[in-house]
Amino acid sequence: MPSETGFTDYRVAADRAADVESEQRTGRFVDPRLAQTVFGEWVCQWAGALDVSAATWAKV
Protein backbone atom coordinates (compact mmCIF):
# COMPACT_ATOMS: atom_id res chain seq x y z
CA MET A 1 0.00 0.00 0.00
CA PRO A 2 1.32 3.47 -0.80
CA SER A 3 2.21 5.82 2.02
CA GLU A 4 -0.28 8.32 3.36
CA THR A 5 0.88 11.81 4.19
CA GLY A 6 -0.36 14.85 6.10
CA PHE A 7 -0.41 13.54 9.65
CA THR A 8 0.03 16.17 12.34
CA ASP A 9 2.23 14.03 14.56
CA TYR A 10 3.57 10.53 15.12
CA ARG A 11 0.65 9.41 17.30
CA VAL A 12 -1.94 10.31 14.67
CA ALA A 13 0.07 8.42 12.03
CA ALA A 14 0.48 5.41 14.32
CA ASP A 15 -3.27 5.38 15.04
CA ARG A 16 -4.03 5.40 11.30
CA ALA A 17 -1.58 2.55 10.72
CA ALA A 18 -3.27 0.54 13.47
CA ASP A 19 -6.68 1.25 11.93
CA VAL A 20 -5.53 0.05 8.50
CA GLU A 21 -4.04 -3.12 9.97
CA SER A 22 -7.28 -3.83 11.84
CA GLU A 23 -9.36 -3.24 8.70
CA GLN A 24 -7.10 -5.60 6.75
CA ARG A 25 -7.44 -8.35 9.37
CA THR A 26 -11.24 -8.06 9.48
CA GLY A 27 -11.68 -7.77 5.71
CA ARG A 28 -13.05 -4.22 5.87
CA PHE A 29 -10.06 -2.48 4.26
CA VAL A 30 -10.80 -0.70 0.98
CA ASP A 31 -7.63 -0.03 -0.97
CA PRO A 32 -7.63 3.66 -2.00
CA ARG A 33 -5.85 2.71 -5.23
CA LEU A 34 -9.12 1.14 -6.37
CA ALA A 35 -10.54 4.64 -6.65
CA GLN A 36 -8.03 5.28 -9.44
CA THR A 37 -9.88 3.01 -11.86
CA VAL A 38 -10.94 4.90 -14.96
CA PHE A 39 -14.71 4.88 -15.36
CA GLY A 40 -14.65 3.27 -18.81
CA GLU A 41 -12.43 0.48 -17.51
CA TRP A 42 -14.79 -0.08 -14.57
CA VAL A 43 -17.79 -0.27 -16.93
CA CYS A 44 -16.06 -3.01 -18.92
CA GLN A 45 -15.38 -4.97 -15.73
CA TRP A 46 -18.94 -4.44 -14.50
CA ALA A 47 -20.53 -5.41 -17.82
CA GLY A 48 -18.37 -8.53 -18.01
CA ALA A 49 -19.67 -9.63 -14.62
CA LEU A 50 -23.33 -9.41 -15.66
CA ASP A 51 -25.16 -12.54 -16.69
CA VAL A 52 -27.76 -11.29 -19.16
CA SER A 53 -28.90 -12.49 -22.55
CA ALA A 54 -27.87 -10.99 -25.87
CA ALA A 55 -31.45 -9.74 -26.29
CA THR A 56 -31.11 -7.70 -23.12
CA TRP A 57 -27.86 -6.13 -24.33
CA ALA A 58 -29.54 -5.35 -27.67
CA LYS A 59 -32.07 -3.16 -25.82
CA VAL A 60 -29.36 -0.94 -24.35
Secondary structure, 3 states (H helix, E strand, C coil): CCCCCCCCCHHHHHHHHHHHHHHHHHCCCCCHHHHHCCHHHHHHHHHHHCCCCHHHHHCC
